[in-house]
């Protein structure tokens, strides 16, 4: 079995909850996953101090398991995107936009990680946090700089990671923005949801990991047979949706099934399993 702990939206800064962050570290040590996937929004205000806290936290997690992380919309210096679109700073504006993330977290915006175990998995990060950019523009003013999109350049990184993976390994895409409308918010996180999901299926993805909406959700999309599974992790912060606790998801993969077990915050006992969903694997379908 291959086990991946999926968490998101830690929001270091004022929204961070130390008790929950400590409990998450304890859960990682106890569960001993083959990899930890963090799908963005490490910070609240994209400040240096928040990035330093996030980096120290990730380094502690890496003592237990390999970590793959991508940026979220809160990790982007939006002024860089505006300057780029206005032509003020030219090509250097793109570097400015991600400069704190690349300095303190990782220079790679589309990382990949092979998780050990049997059958194993490859997690391909696909950056969807582009700030205020042409691909993310919508008619809703409140979405300005918040909504994300998947572009062809970043899809090529996913394709490259998948092409190098063992044939039986589960193929997983990690993005920040939720492609499925949130039950509480009623909002999509991506401006090009249909195109993105179709592209992921065409590349052979079985599972999409995401966050952004601050409420746990597990869906299957019938874009393929078996369907593409979408795991939306909740937040580990006080920026909660009404009635929704902090949470993370544990993904378990074997030759036949893909299981997602949600661990919800149950004060004062910490995180505990609260629900489980199981789905047939694509590899099992091919071998049947």
SEBAZA-980907 format. One record per residue (C-alpha): residue in one letter; residue number from 1; x negated, y negated, z negated. Coordinates in Angstrom, 2 decimals. Example, Ala and Ser with C-alpha at 12.3 -4.5 7.8 and 13.67 -1.06 7.14 Angstrom:
2
@r:A; k:1; xx:-12.30; yy:4.50; zz:-7.80
@r:S; k:2; xx:-13.67; yy:1.06; zz:-7.14
***
This chain:
288
@r:X; k:1; xx:0.00; yy:0.00; zz:0.00
@r:X; k:2; xx:-1.03; yy:-3.59; zz:0.69
@r:X; k:3; xx:0.16; yy:-6.26; zz:-1.76
@r:X; k:4; xx:0.21; yy:-10.01; zz:-1.12
@r:X; k:5; xx:1.23; yy:-12.58; zz:-3.70
@r:X; k:6; xx:2.88; yy:-15.54; zz:-1.95
@r:X; k:7; xx:3.20; yy:-18.85; zz:-3.75
@r:X; k:8; xx:3.76; yy:-22.41; zz:-2.60
@r:X; k:9; xx:4.27; yy:-26.06; zz:-3.57
@r:X; k:10; xx:2.07; yy:-26.25; zz:-6.67
@r:X; k:11; xx:2.18; yy:-30.07; zz:-6.55
@r:X; k:12; xx:-0.78; yy:-30.90; zz:-8.77
@r:X; k:13; xx:-0.17; yy:-34.32; zz:-10.26
@r:X; k:14; xx:2.84; yy:-35.46; zz:-12.31
@r:X; k:15; xx:5.19; yy:-32.63; zz:-11.15
@r:X; k:16; xx:2.75; yy:-29.86; zz:-12.17
@r:X; k:17; xx:3.77; yy:-27.64; zz:-15.09
@r:X; k:18; xx:0.70; yy:-26.33; zz:-16.87
@r:X; k:19; xx:2.58; yy:-23.50; zz:-18.59
@r:X; k:20; xx:3.85; yy:-22.17; zz:-15.28
@r:X; k:21; xx:0.48; yy:-22.52; zz:-13.55
@r:X; k:22; xx:-1.17; yy:-20.58; zz:-16.38
@r:X; k:23; xx:1.53; yy:-17.92; zz:-16.17
@r:X; k:24; xx:1.02; yy:-17.62; zz:-12.41
@r:X; k:25; xx:-2.69; yy:-17.00; zz:-12.96
@r:X; k:26; xx:-1.81; yy:-14.36; zz:-15.51
@r:X; k:27; xx:0.60; yy:-12.71; zz:-13.06
@r:X; k:28; xx:-2.09; yy:-12.61; zz:-10.40
@r:X; k:29; xx:-4.46; yy:-10.84; zz:-12.79
@r:X; k:30; xx:-1.77; yy:-8.40; zz:-13.87
@r:X; k:31; xx:-0.44; yy:-7.61; zz:-10.39
@r:X; k:32; xx:-3.94; yy:-7.49; zz:-8.81
@r:X; k:33; xx:-2.78; yy:-8.24; zz:-5.23
@r:X; k:34; xx:-5.00; yy:-7.63; zz:-2.22
@r:X; k:35; xx:-4.60; yy:-11.32; zz:-1.30
@r:X; k:36; xx:-2.98; yy:-14.52; zz:-2.55
@r:X; k:37; xx:-1.28; yy:-16.72; zz:0.06
@r:X; k:38; xx:-0.62; yy:-20.37; zz:-0.82
@r:X; k:39; xx:1.60; yy:-22.06; zz:1.75
@r:X; k:40; xx:0.83; yy:-25.74; zz:1.17
@r:X; k:41; xx:1.71; yy:-28.80; zz:-0.91
@r:X; k:42; xx:-1.14; yy:-28.36; zz:-3.35
@r:X; k:43; xx:-0.84; yy:-32.03; zz:-4.33
@r:X; k:44; xx:1.91; yy:-34.57; zz:-4.93
@r:X; k:45; xx:0.25; yy:-37.81; zz:-3.81
@r:X; k:46; xx:-2.71; yy:-36.50; zz:-1.81
@r:X; k:47; xx:-5.06; yy:-38.12; zz:-4.34
@r:X; k:48; xx:-8.66; yy:-37.12; zz:-5.01
@r:X; k:49; xx:-7.92; yy:-36.18; zz:-8.63
@r:X; k:50; xx:-5.05; yy:-33.91; zz:-7.56
@r:X; k:51; xx:-7.19; yy:-32.20; zz:-4.96
@r:X; k:52; xx:-9.92; yy:-31.63; zz:-7.54
@r:X; k:53; xx:-7.39; yy:-29.99; zz:-9.87
@r:X; k:54; xx:-6.07; yy:-27.84; zz:-7.03
@r:X; k:55; xx:-9.56; yy:-26.77; zz:-5.97
@r:X; k:56; xx:-10.49; yy:-25.75; zz:-9.51
@r:X; k:57; xx:-7.28; yy:-23.74; zz:-9.78
@r:X; k:58; xx:-7.85; yy:-21.96; zz:-6.46
@r:X; k:59; xx:-11.41; yy:-21.13; zz:-7.49
@r:X; k:60; xx:-10.09; yy:-19.47; zz:-10.64
@r:X; k:61; xx:-7.64; yy:-17.39; zz:-8.60
@r:X; k:62; xx:-10.44; yy:-16.31; zz:-6.25
@r:X; k:63; xx:-12.09; yy:-14.58; zz:-9.20
@r:X; k:64; xx:-9.20; yy:-12.08; zz:-9.04
@r:X; k:65; xx:-8.25; yy:-11.89; zz:-5.34
@r:X; k:66; xx:-9.07; yy:-13.43; zz:-1.93
@r:X; k:67; xx:-7.06; yy:-16.60; zz:-1.28
@r:X; k:68; xx:-5.73; yy:-18.08; zz:1.97
@r:X; k:69; xx:-4.31; yy:-21.61; zz:1.88
@r:X; k:70; xx:-2.91; yy:-24.14; zz:4.35
@r:X; k:71; xx:-1.94; yy:-27.80; zz:3.96
@r:X; k:72; xx:1.59; yy:-29.07; zz:3.34
@r:X; k:73; xx:3.11; yy:-32.45; zz:4.13
@r:X; k:74; xx:2.10; yy:-33.77; zz:0.68
@r:X; k:75; xx:-1.55; yy:-32.93; zz:1.47
@r:X; k:76; xx:-1.72; yy:-35.23; zz:4.52
@r:X; k:77; xx:-2.77; yy:-38.90; zz:4.51
@r:X; k:78; xx:0.15; yy:-40.16; zz:6.59
@r:X; k:79; xx:-1.47; yy:-43.47; zz:7.48
@r:X; k:80; xx:-3.93; yy:-41.53; zz:9.60
@r:X; k:81; xx:-1.09; yy:-40.19; zz:11.75
@r:X; k:82; xx:0.43; yy:-43.65; zz:12.17
@r:X; k:83; xx:-2.94; yy:-45.12; zz:13.14
@r:X; k:84; xx:-3.54; yy:-42.36; zz:15.67
@r:X; k:85; xx:-0.14; yy:-42.88; zz:17.32
@r:X; k:86; xx:-0.69; yy:-46.64; zz:17.46
@r:X; k:87; xx:-4.17; yy:-46.15; zz:18.89
@r:X; k:88; xx:-5.82; yy:-48.10; zz:16.08
@r:X; k:89; xx:-8.52; yy:-45.59; zz:15.16
@r:X; k:90; xx:-8.61; yy:-43.39; zz:18.22
@r:X; k:91; xx:-9.88; yy:-39.86; zz:17.73
@r:X; k:92; xx:-11.16; yy:-40.44; zz:14.20
@r:X; k:93; xx:-7.59; yy:-40.88; zz:12.90
@r:X; k:94; xx:-6.92; yy:-37.13; zz:13.07
@r:X; k:95; xx:-9.95; yy:-36.49; zz:10.90
@r:X; k:96; xx:-8.84; yy:-39.19; zz:8.46
@r:X; k:97; xx:-5.38; yy:-37.63; zz:8.16
@r:X; k:98; xx:-6.76; yy:-34.35; zz:6.78
@r:X; k:99; xx:-9.99; yy:-35.76; zz:5.31
@r:X; k:100; xx:-9.22; yy:-35.09; zz:1.64
@r:X; k:101; xx:-7.81; yy:-31.64; zz:2.30
@r:X; k:102; xx:-10.81; yy:-30.60; zz:4.40
@r:X; k:103; xx:-13.28; yy:-32.06; zz:1.88
@r:X; k:104; xx:-11.84; yy:-30.55; zz:-1.28
@r:X; k:105; xx:-9.91; yy:-27.47; zz:-0.12
@r:X; k:106; xx:-11.05; yy:-26.13; zz:3.26
@r:X; k:107; xx:-12.35; yy:-27.44; zz:6.60
@r:X; k:108; xx:-10.12; yy:-24.90; zz:8.37
@r:X; k:109; xx:-6.49; yy:-25.92; zz:8.89
@r:X; k:110; xx:-5.56; yy:-22.62; zz:10.55
@r:X; k:111; xx:-7.40; yy:-19.99; zz:8.50
@r:X; k:112; xx:-6.94; yy:-16.24; zz:8.70
@r:X; k:113; xx:-7.50; yy:-13.48; zz:6.17
@r:X; k:114; xx:-7.51; yy:-9.69; zz:6.40
@r:X; k:115; xx:-5.94; yy:-8.18; zz:3.30
@r:X; k:116; xx:-7.31; yy:-4.80; zz:2.29
@r:X; k:117; xx:-5.26; yy:-1.78; zz:1.37
@r:X; k:118; xx:-3.49; yy:0.78; zz:3.49
@r:X; k:119; xx:-2.17; yy:-0.12; zz:6.08
@r:X; k:120; xx:-3.72; yy:-3.56; zz:5.54
@r:X; k:121; xx:-2.52; yy:-6.91; zz:6.86
@r:X; k:122; xx:-3.81; yy:-9.96; zz:8.66
@r:X; k:123; xx:-2.47; yy:-13.32; zz:7.51
@r:X; k:124; xx:-2.78; yy:-16.08; zz:10.10
@r:X; k:125; xx:-2.33; yy:-19.62; zz:8.85
@r:X; k:126; xx:-0.58; yy:-21.99; zz:11.26
@r:X; k:127; xx:-0.70; yy:-25.66; zz:10.30
@r:X; k:128; xx:2.72; yy:-27.34; zz:10.55
@r:X; k:129; xx:1.92; yy:-30.45; zz:8.47
@r:X; k:130; xx:1.11; yy:-33.19; zz:10.98
@r:X; k:131; xx:2.45; yy:-36.24; zz:9.18
@r:X; k:132; xx:4.17; yy:-38.79; zz:11.42
@r:X; k:133; xx:3.54; yy:-37.45; zz:14.91
@r:X; k:134; xx:5.36; yy:-37.13; zz:18.21
@r:X; k:135; xx:6.18; yy:-33.45; zz:17.75
@r:X; k:136; xx:7.79; yy:-34.00; zz:14.34
@r:X; k:137; xx:10.01; yy:-36.97; zz:15.14
@r:X; k:138; xx:13.75; yy:-36.53; zz:14.50
@r:X; k:139; xx:16.79; yy:-38.80; zz:14.36
@r:X; k:140; xx:16.92; yy:-38.53; zz:10.56
@r:X; k:141; xx:14.92; yy:-41.37; zz:8.99
@r:X; k:142; xx:14.53; yy:-39.42; zz:5.72
@r:X; k:143; xx:12.59; yy:-36.75; zz:7.65
@r:X; k:144; xx:9.93; yy:-39.25; zz:8.74
@r:X; k:145; xx:6.53; yy:-37.76; zz:7.92
@r:X; k:146; xx:8.14; yy:-34.84; zz:6.08
@r:X; k:147; xx:9.34; yy:-32.47; zz:8.77
@r:X; k:148; xx:6.78; yy:-30.28; zz:10.53
@r:X; k:149; xx:6.28; yy:-28.59; zz:13.87
@r:X; k:150; xx:4.31; yy:-25.75; zz:15.46
@r:X; k:151; xx:2.12; yy:-26.71; zz:18.41
@r:X; k:152; xx:0.45; yy:-24.60; zz:21.10
@r:X; k:153; xx:-3.07; yy:-25.34; zz:19.88
@r:X; k:154; xx:-2.39; yy:-23.86; zz:16.47
@r:X; k:155; xx:-0.53; yy:-20.88; zz:17.97
@r:X; k:156; xx:-3.73; yy:-19.98; zz:19.80
@r:X; k:157; xx:-5.40; yy:-19.56; zz:16.39
@r:X; k:158; xx:-2.65; yy:-17.14; zz:15.35
@r:X; k:159; xx:-3.03; yy:-15.20; zz:18.59
@r:X; k:160; xx:-6.79; yy:-14.95; zz:18.06
@r:X; k:161; xx:-6.41; yy:-13.66; zz:14.49
@r:X; k:162; xx:-3.83; yy:-11.06; zz:15.51
@r:X; k:163; xx:-5.90; yy:-9.85; zz:18.47
@r:X; k:164; xx:-8.78; yy:-8.97; zz:16.13
@r:X; k:165; xx:-6.62; yy:-7.09; zz:13.61
@r:X; k:166; xx:-6.44; yy:-3.26; zz:13.38
@r:X; k:167; xx:-3.45; yy:-1.84; zz:15.33
@r:X; k:168; xx:-1.53; yy:-0.64; zz:12.25
@r:X; k:169; xx:-2.12; yy:-3.75; zz:10.14
@r:X; k:170; xx:0.91; yy:-5.91; zz:9.36
@r:X; k:171; xx:0.80; yy:-9.20; zz:11.22
@r:X; k:172; xx:1.84; yy:-12.16; zz:9.06
@r:X; k:173; xx:2.11; yy:-15.86; zz:9.91
@r:X; k:174; xx:1.88; yy:-18.43; zz:7.12
@r:X; k:175; xx:3.30; yy:-21.92; zz:7.67
@r:X; k:176; xx:4.31; yy:-24.63; zz:5.22
@r:X; k:177; xx:7.72; yy:-25.77; zz:6.50
@r:X; k:178; xx:10.79; yy:-23.56; zz:6.18
@r:X; k:179; xx:12.22; yy:-22.50; zz:9.58
@r:X; k:180; xx:15.54; yy:-21.41; zz:8.00
@r:X; k:181; xx:18.01; yy:-24.00; zz:6.73
@r:X; k:182; xx:17.85; yy:-24.28; zz:2.93
@r:X; k:183; xx:20.96; yy:-23.10; zz:1.11
@r:X; k:184; xx:20.97; yy:-26.08; zz:-1.26
@r:X; k:185; xx:19.41; yy:-28.79; zz:0.91
@r:X; k:186; xx:20.96; yy:-27.75; zz:4.23
@r:X; k:187; xx:17.75; yy:-28.82; zz:5.97
@r:X; k:188; xx:15.31; yy:-27.16; zz:8.32
@r:X; k:189; xx:11.65; yy:-27.87; zz:7.73
@r:X; k:190; xx:10.60; yy:-27.56; zz:11.39
@r:X; k:191; xx:11.58; yy:-29.74; zz:14.32
@r:X; k:192; xx:11.09; yy:-26.84; zz:16.79
@r:X; k:193; xx:12.39; yy:-23.86; zz:14.82
@r:X; k:194; xx:13.67; yy:-21.79; zz:17.75
@r:X; k:195; xx:10.50; yy:-22.16; zz:19.81
@r:X; k:196; xx:8.30; yy:-21.38; zz:16.79
@r:X; k:197; xx:10.14; yy:-18.21; zz:15.77
@r:X; k:198; xx:10.19; yy:-16.96; zz:19.36
@r:X; k:199; xx:6.45; yy:-17.57; zz:19.65
@r:X; k:200; xx:5.75; yy:-15.70; zz:16.40
@r:X; k:201; xx:7.78; yy:-12.70; zz:17.60
@r:X; k:202; xx:6.01; yy:-12.72; zz:20.97
@r:X; k:203; xx:2.67; yy:-12.59; zz:19.12
@r:X; k:204; xx:3.80; yy:-9.51; zz:17.18
@r:X; k:205; xx:4.48; yy:-11.07; zz:13.78
@r:X; k:206; xx:6.50; yy:-9.04; zz:11.27
@r:X; k:207; xx:6.64; yy:-11.61; zz:8.49
@r:X; k:208; xx:6.56; yy:-15.39; zz:8.10
@r:X; k:209; xx:5.48; yy:-16.90; zz:4.76
@r:X; k:210; xx:6.54; yy:-20.49; zz:4.05
@r:X; k:211; xx:7.54; yy:-22.94; zz:1.32
@r:X; k:212; xx:8.47; yy:-26.63; zz:1.42
@r:X; k:213; xx:12.17; yy:-26.28; zz:0.47
@r:X; k:214; xx:11.51; yy:-25.54; zz:-3.24
@r:X; k:215; xx:13.98; yy:-22.66; zz:-3.37
@r:X; k:216; xx:13.28; yy:-18.99; zz:-2.87
@r:X; k:217; xx:14.94; yy:-17.40; zz:0.16
@r:X; k:218; xx:14.43; yy:-14.16; zz:2.07
@r:X; k:219; xx:15.86; yy:-13.77; zz:5.56
@r:X; k:220; xx:15.61; yy:-11.54; zz:8.59
@r:X; k:221; xx:15.88; yy:-13.04; zz:12.07
@r:X; k:222; xx:17.07; yy:-10.78; zz:14.88
@r:X; k:223; xx:14.56; yy:-12.04; zz:17.39
@r:X; k:224; xx:13.03; yy:-8.58; zz:17.56
@r:X; k:225; xx:13.75; yy:-5.01; zz:16.45
@r:X; k:226; xx:13.29; yy:-4.71; zz:13.51
@r:X; k:227; xx:13.96; yy:-8.36; zz:12.79
@r:X; k:228; xx:11.36; yy:-10.96; zz:11.89
@r:X; k:229; xx:11.34; yy:-11.40; zz:8.10
@r:X; k:230; xx:10.98; yy:-14.89; zz:6.58
@r:X; k:231; xx:9.80; yy:-15.22; zz:2.96
@r:X; k:232; xx:10.33; yy:-18.71; zz:1.54
@r:X; k:233; xx:8.62; yy:-19.11; zz:-1.82
@r:X; k:234; xx:9.93; yy:-21.45; zz:-4.50
@r:X; k:235; xx:7.86; yy:-24.14; zz:-6.18
@r:X; k:236; xx:5.53; yy:-23.86; zz:-9.18
@r:X; k:237; xx:6.36; yy:-27.36; zz:-10.45
@r:X; k:238; xx:9.18; yy:-29.39; zz:-11.97
@r:X; k:239; xx:10.47; yy:-30.48; zz:-8.54
@r:X; k:240; xx:13.26; yy:-27.90; zz:-8.64
@r:X; k:241; xx:16.52; yy:-27.55; zz:-6.76
@r:X; k:242; xx:19.55; yy:-27.53; zz:-9.03
@r:X; k:243; xx:19.96; yy:-24.17; zz:-10.71
@r:X; k:244; xx:16.85; yy:-22.68; zz:-9.04
@r:X; k:245; xx:13.90; yy:-21.70; zz:-11.27
@r:X; k:246; xx:10.25; yy:-21.80; zz:-10.31
@r:X; k:247; xx:9.24; yy:-18.60; zz:-8.53
@r:X; k:248; xx:6.81; yy:-16.74; zz:-6.32
@r:X; k:249; xx:7.18; yy:-13.70; zz:-4.06
@r:X; k:250; xx:5.23; yy:-10.44; zz:-4.12
@r:X; k:251; xx:5.02; yy:-8.74; zz:-0.73
@r:X; k:252; xx:4.43; yy:-4.97; zz:-0.65
@r:X; k:253; xx:3.66; yy:-3.26; zz:2.65
@r:X; k:254; xx:3.35; yy:0.44; zz:3.41
@r:X; k:255; xx:3.64; yy:2.47; zz:6.61
@r:X; k:256; xx:7.44; yy:2.42; zz:6.62
@r:X; k:257; xx:8.69; yy:-0.61; zz:4.70
@r:X; k:258; xx:8.05; yy:-4.24; zz:3.87
@r:X; k:259; xx:9.33; yy:-5.21; zz:0.42
@r:X; k:260; xx:9.62; yy:-8.68; zz:-1.06
@r:X; k:261; xx:10.01; yy:-8.95; zz:-4.82
@r:X; k:262; xx:10.82; yy:-12.38; zz:-6.23
@r:X; k:263; xx:9.34; yy:-13.24; zz:-9.62
@r:X; k:264; xx:11.29; yy:-16.06; zz:-11.29
@r:X; k:265; xx:10.36; yy:-18.22; zz:-14.26
@r:X; k:266; xx:12.05; yy:-16.98; zz:-17.42
@r:X; k:267; xx:10.96; yy:-19.24; zz:-20.26
@r:X; k:268; xx:9.39; yy:-18.39; zz:-22.69
@r:X; k:269; xx:8.44; yy:-14.98; zz:-21.30
@r:X; k:270; xx:6.89; yy:-16.29; zz:-18.08
@r:X; k:271; xx:7.46; yy:-14.95; zz:-14.56
@r:X; k:272; xx:9.40; yy:-11.70; zz:-14.20
@r:X; k:273; xx:10.91; yy:-9.75; zz:-11.26
@r:X; k:274; xx:14.40; yy:-11.03; zz:-10.42
@r:X; k:275; xx:15.35; yy:-9.63; zz:-7.01
@r:X; k:276; xx:14.03; yy:-7.32; zz:-4.28
@r:X; k:277; xx:14.67; yy:-6.94; zz:-0.55
@r:X; k:278; xx:13.35; yy:-4.18; zz:1.74
@r:X; k:279; xx:12.98; yy:-4.14; zz:5.52
@r:X; k:280; xx:11.77; yy:-1.51; zz:8.03
@r:X; k:281; xx:8.33; yy:-2.20; zz:9.44
@r:X; k:282; xx:7.65; yy:-2.79; zz:13.13
@r:X; k:283; xx:4.94; yy:-0.11; zz:13.05
@r:X; k:284; xx:7.47; yy:2.42; zz:11.74
@r:X; k:285; xx:9.85; yy:1.53; zz:14.56
@r:X; k:286; xx:7.15; yy:2.11; zz:17.17
@r:X; k:287; xx:6.22; yy:5.51; zz:15.76
@r:X; k:288; xx:9.81; yy:6.78; zz:15.44
***
